[in-house]
Amino acid sequence: SFVAYQKRERGSRFIWLFRTYFLTHIFFFWSAFGVSLDTLVEVLPLH
């Protein structure tokens, strides 16, 4: 029916929005984590 289609469309849009939000935050978190790891490796006498 039309209402079911509307519900599915809204749900898929919400899932797409959540997935985009999640992926961008994971990317930003890992890039910041990598930068902090680089600084840690540079600061600590590991070489």
N, C-alpha and C positions, 0 to 999 in steps of 0.2 A: 504494500500500500504506500501511499505518499508519506504518511507519518513515519512509517518504518524507514523509508528512504531518507527522510530528513534526519532521523535519529542516527542512522548509520553514517550519513555524511558528516554530521557534527562530531560523532565519535572518531571517525577517521581523521578529521581535521585536528581534533584534540590530541590524538595519538601522534600525528605528524608534528604538531607544535611541541609536544613533550619530548619527542625523539630529537628534534632539532636543538631544543634547550639542553637536553641531557648531553648530546654529543659536543656542543660548543663548550659546555662547562667542563666536561671531561678533558677536552683539548686544552682549555685554558689552565685547568688544574695541573695537567701533566707537563705543559710547557713551563709553568711556574715551578713545578717540582724539579724539572730538569735543570732549570737555572739555579735553583737552590743546591741541587746536587753538584753542579759544576763549581759553585762557590765553595762548597764544603770540600770537594776534592782539591781545589786550589789552596784552601786554607790549611787543611790537614796535611801533614808530611807523609803522604801515601806514596809519592813517587820514589 
